């Protein structure tokens, strides 16, 4: 970590994206609630007392609370994703200005396929191990969260949880918070802190443990692939696996007996380890070679040649 990055880094730079997230998610909640009131004609109920109107609004809100929360999440990410993408690109441009930008290696598309396997396997492995602990049975807040997340049906859930949430969360936690933490905190500490914040945002112990483990893996693949696209892809496939398993029951064979359950969990853990090994073997060398090439270009700029003309760039 160089002095330039230390001067650039600040706690505020890490906190500000979270504040934007909370403010705009609350704004999304207001938008969804106003639409709900308008759709149900509450703005036109002038012939009843204010007390009766409030009682009807509360009753309607309580009856539709899961759906309202679900669509608040969708509207929130639709608003947040362009903002976080803009902030992420500004950070990359800032790295270039400060001279700390490193061009990510061009990783072959086939090696991104490893992230699909890692996403599905890590989802099942972490979920099953948390299930073994018995925490799920004693967590009412987790049960409430599951009711919200899986209340809209397969297609809306795939859109919200399988596409929008991974893009928004990875831009926020890996693309902004994690990258900014690295400006003044060591690499491993940045991974831990970013993953801890990611876990706390989920609001309950069960999802928090799952998010912390996942967050560490997402930080790892971000480092190895050198692009936020990698954790987004892995996060997508992890959530898609969870949605499909929940809505279709296609993986219910895991619960046919203890031996099957433990065997599937063990195989998924092995698959995650195997993917990490393959990433270290085939992806890490690509980024290390690109880093060395960038450093040589910075040290000997007079030897850089234009790829189209073959002439030196002085």
N, C-alpha and C positions, 0 to 999 in steps of 0.2 A: 504494500500500500504506500503510495507516494504522498508527499506533502500537499501536492495540488488537490488530490482527492480528499484529504483530511480537511483542507480549508473549505472545499466546496460542500462537504457533508455537514448536515445539521439534523438535530432531532425533529425540527419543524418540517423539514423536507420529507421525513418519514411519516409524520403524523397527518400532514395536510391531505394526502389522498384518502385516509380513513375518514376525516371530517367531511370531505366531499361526498364519500360513500353514504355516510349516515344522513346528511342533509338531503341528498337527492333521493335516497330510498324513502325518507319520510315524505318528501314532496310527491313521490310516486303513490304513496299511500293515500294522500289527500286527493290526488287525481282519480284514483280508483274509487274512493269513497264517494266523491261528488258524482261520478258517473252512476254509481249504484243508487244514490238517492234520486237522481234525475230519472233514471230508468224506471224506478218504482213509483214515480209520481209524488214524492214527498214534498217537492217544491210547490206543488199545486194544492196542498191540503191546507186551505185557509179557514175551513169551517169547523175545525176542531181546536181544542185548547193546546197551548204550547206543551203542557205536561203530557197530554195524550199523544201528541206528535213525537215527543221525545221517547215515550215508551214504545211506540211503533218502530221508530228508527233503531232503538236498542235491540228490540226483538228481531227485526230483519237482519241487523248486523250480526247478531249472535248466531242466527240460523245459517248464515252464509259466510261465516268467519274464515273457514278454510279456503274457500274459493276466492274471497277477497284478498287474503294473504298471498295466495298463489299468484294471482294476477298483479298484485303489487310487486312481487319479485320480478315478473316479466317486464312490466313497465319500467321498473327501476334499472334493470340491466340494459334495456333499449336506450335509456337516457345516458347511462354511465359509460357504456362501451366506447362510443365515439370520443368522449372526454378523456377516458383513460388511455385510449390509443394515441390521441394527440399528445398527452403528457409523456407517454413512453417514447414517442418519436422525438419530442423535444429533449428528453434526457439523452438519447442516442446522439442527437446533434450537439448537445453540450459536451459529451465525451470527446467528440471530434475537436471542438474548440479548445478543450483543456488538454488535448493530446493524449488521452487515455483510452481512446476507442480502439477496439480490436475487431477487425473484420472476422465474422464467424466463418468457419470452413464450410464448403459446399458438401454437405452430407448427402450421399445417395438416397433416393426415395425409399429403396428397399430397407435401409437401416432405420427409417422411421417406423417401419412395420414392427420393430421390436417394442415400440411404445404401446402399440395396440395390445400385444400380449401382456406387457407389464401392467397396463391399466386394468385389464380384466382380472388378471391373477392377483394383483395387489388388493383390488376391491373385495374379492371373495376371501382371500387369506385374512385380511384385517377384520372384515365383518365376522368371519367364523371364530377367530380368536377372541374377539370382544364378546361374542355370544357364549363362548366357553366360560368366560369369567363370571357370567351371571349378572353383569351390570345392567343389561337391557331390561330384565324383569323388574328392577327396582327404580327405573327412571321414568317418571311420569312426563317430564319435559321432553324426553326423547320420543315417547309415544305421541305426544302432541305435535312434535315437529314432523313425524312420519305421516300423520293424518293430513297435514298441510301439503307436504311434498308430493304425496301420492293420492291426491284427491281429484285430479282433473282428467284422468284417462291417459292412455298410452301416448297418443300423438302430442298433446300439449306438454306432457312431461318430458318427452324426448326433445322438444323444442326448448323448453325452459331449463331442464336439468342437464340435458345432453349437449346443448349448443350454447345458449346464452350464459348460463352460470359459469361454465368452465372458461369461456372467453373473458368474461368480466372479472372473475376471481383471479385468474392467472395474470391478467394485465395489472390488477391491483397489487396482488401479493408477491408475485415473482417479478413482473415487469417494472413495478414502481418501488414498493416497500423493500423487497429483498435487494434489488440493485442499489438503492439509495443507502441501505444499511452498510453495504460493502464499501461505501465511500469513507467510512470512519470506524468500522467494526471489522474484526477479522472474519475470514470466510466462514468457518464453522459456526462461530457465534451468530453471524448474520443468518445462516440457515436455521439455527435453533430459534432465534427471536422471531423471524418471519413466520415460521411454522407455528410457534406458540400464539402469535397474534391471530393467525389463520384459525387455530383451534378455538381460541376464546370467542371469536366472532360467531361460532356455531351455537353457542348458548347452552349447551348441556354436556355432561361428562362423556356420554357414549360417543356422540358425534365429535366431541372435542378430541378424544383419543384417536379416533379414526382420522380426523383432519390433520392432527399433528404428525402422524406416521406418513400420511399421504403428502403432506407439505414438505417433509424432508426429501421424499422421493422426487417431488416436482422440482425442488431446488437442485437436486443432483442432476436430473436430466437437463435442466436449464444450463447448468455449468458445462456439461459434456457436449451438448448440441450447439450451445452458443446462441440460442434463439428462443424467444418466448413461445414460438410455435410448438416447440417440443412438449413443454408441460401442458399447454392447451390441448394438444392431441391426446396425451396420456390421460388427462383429467376428463376429457370428453368420453373416451372409451370406458373409463372407470365408472362414470355416472350412467352411461348408456347400459352397461352391464347390470347395474343395480336396478335401473328402471325396468328393463326387460325381465329380469328375474322376479321382480315384485309384481308386475302386471300380468305376466303370462304363466308364471309358475314353472318355467322350462327347466329350472335347476332344482326343483323340489326333490329330485332323486337323492340329493345330498343328505336329506333328513330321513331317509329310509332306515337308518340305523347308525349306531355310534361308529362302527368301523368305516362305513362309507363316508361319514361326516369328517372323521379324522384323516382319512386317506385323501379326500379332495383338498382339505386344508393343507396337508403336507405337500401334495403335488403342486399346489398354487405357490407355496413358499419356495419350493425348489425352482419353479419357473421364474419367479422374481429374481432369485439369485443367479440363475442362468442368463437372464436378460442383462443384469448388471455386468456379469462377466463378459458377455458379447459386446456390450457398449464399451467396456474398458479395452477390449481387444481391437475393435474396429472403428469406433467413433472417436475415442479420446486421441489416438495418434493423429487424426485428421486436424483437430483443433490445435494440438501442440505444434504440428508442422506449420499451420497457418500463423500461429503466434510468432514462431521463430522467423518466418518469412517477413512478417510485419516489422519485427525488430530490426532485421537486416536492412529493410527499406528505409527505416528511420535513421539508422546509423550511416548508411551509404546511399543517400538519395541520388547522387550523381550517377549511380549505376542502374537506376530504374529506367527501363525502356518502355516506350509506348507500344502496347501490344499490337496495334493496327499497323504502325509505320515501321517499327523496329528501331526507331531513333531514340537517342537518350533524351531524358527529360532533365534539364538542368535547373 
